């Protein structure tokens, strides 16, 4: 899957293991795209994997891992849940949080910038 908004498209591969159905894979791709195709993000490359455990006794059999490079930052996200949709939603939430932290240099995402008259920097 290719994601990106600039001329330099980002390449993020979404892979499924252990016979994941197309509906769950498509849902996961849509969630990953929602996080990574936002304007203003640097180039994003990497891989997302979604897996269902073969053992029937596992409490949360679905797991997903994202191993991404966002600009110069490395972002690794893990999620485990009971269903495929739940793990995709959990992965989306964690990816958004960590991608925002990586792109904002550790600042809290959405935190207002201090105005110049209070000591903040001006644009440019």
Buried (B, 14 or more C-beta within 10 A) or exposed (E): BEBBEEEEEBEBEBBBEEEBEEEBBEBBBEBBBEBBBBEEBBBBBBEBBBBBBEEEEEEEBBBBBBBBBBBEBEBEBEBBBEEBBBBBBBBBBBBBBBBBBBBEEEEEEEEEEEEEEEEEEEEE
